[in-house]
Every structure is written in structure tokens, then in C-alpha cells.
Amino acid sequence: MAARLEKNLMRKSIQEELEKHGPVEDFKDFVWKMIQNTWKSIRIYQKEKPDVVHFLYGDIFYRFFGIGLELFKDYKVILTLHWAKTSPIGMLSTKFISGKVDKMVVHSDYFLGKLKKWFINNALHIEYPQFNAIEINSKEAARYWGLDEKIPVIACIGNTRYDKGLDILLEALKNVKVPFQLLIA
């Protein structure tokens, strides 16, 4: 009886410690947000009826071995992974994920080689775009994008994920008093 009481007190103490520092709540929030976002996505896809669903940050599916991806089985699913999970659990998760998508995109030959060693054959290497080596004629670009050459352009090029801060840029632009054009590409 005393041993069981001591064990319960220790379990309660550990639980209180975890809750005090937040990881349990953070994990619950993460799971809840992932479920909400998945359902929002499904409603959008049902309305828009796309041919392809591309998860640009597929790394989010590592934690739960791709759970939720089966909800998109009616679509061609492409998933981009940005980093290789090389632990045995990480490799197993990657293997589960690969079985739930049509294509996995990675950005390095190293990562593609790892996937092939794990017998994952539906991966494709696409190099990150290198903008610094591209010659751009500003007059042609303005004509192509329908921009006025006399008004300064603020360009936001690349992914529009939340962590890129596009919302911060839009909020800051409210205070700009001179004419400008915003190009998001």
C-alpha cells in the first residue's frame, strides 16, 4: 500500500513538473492545431477539387509517422522534406510517410541517397532555386508582372509559410506613406 502511494505521489510530482514547464500543454496544442489544420485543408480541397496536393513543409508529419496523410488518398500527394531523420525511429517514420504519398521531394543528393538506402523509391531531388546567378532585365520583369517601372517594388519571393513573416511585412507596410508596389511570388 505504501509503495503504491509513493509511486502515485511520484507520478503526480512528475506530471506537475511537466505541466509547470509546459511540454505537455505544448504537445497537446501541437496535436490539436495539427488536427484543426488537417480538417481545414480537407474542406478546402473538397471545395477546390485540386488534382495535386503538395505539402511544402512535409517535415511536420515526421512526429506522428504520417498520420493524417491517409485522409488525402483521393488526391495525388507530393510532400517536400527538408531534413533527414537518421535515427531508427526517424527512418521508420520516413518509410511510413513515403508509403502514404505519391512523391517526396528533397533538396540534396545526400538526402536522396539516404532514402534510396532505406528502400524509399518515390523520392525526387529538386535543387533549391539559386536566384543570385540569374540575370534579370528590370524592364522585362516589370512588363511580365504588370508593374509600373516608376514606382518602387517590394518583392517577397519564395515560400509564404507563417514563419517567413509575410504577415509582419504586410503589417509594417501599413505605415509606408510613399507609393510602392508589392510583388509576392
ABEGO torsion letter per residue (X at the ends): XAAAAAAAAAAAAAAAAAAAAGAAAAAAAAAAAAAAAAAAAAAAAAAAGBABBBBABAAAAAAAGGBGAAAAAABBBBBBBABBBABAAAAAAAAAAAAABABBBBABAAAAAAAAAAGBAABBBBBBBBAAABBBBAAAAAAAAGBBAABBBBBBBEBABAAAGAAAAAAAAAABABBBBBBBX
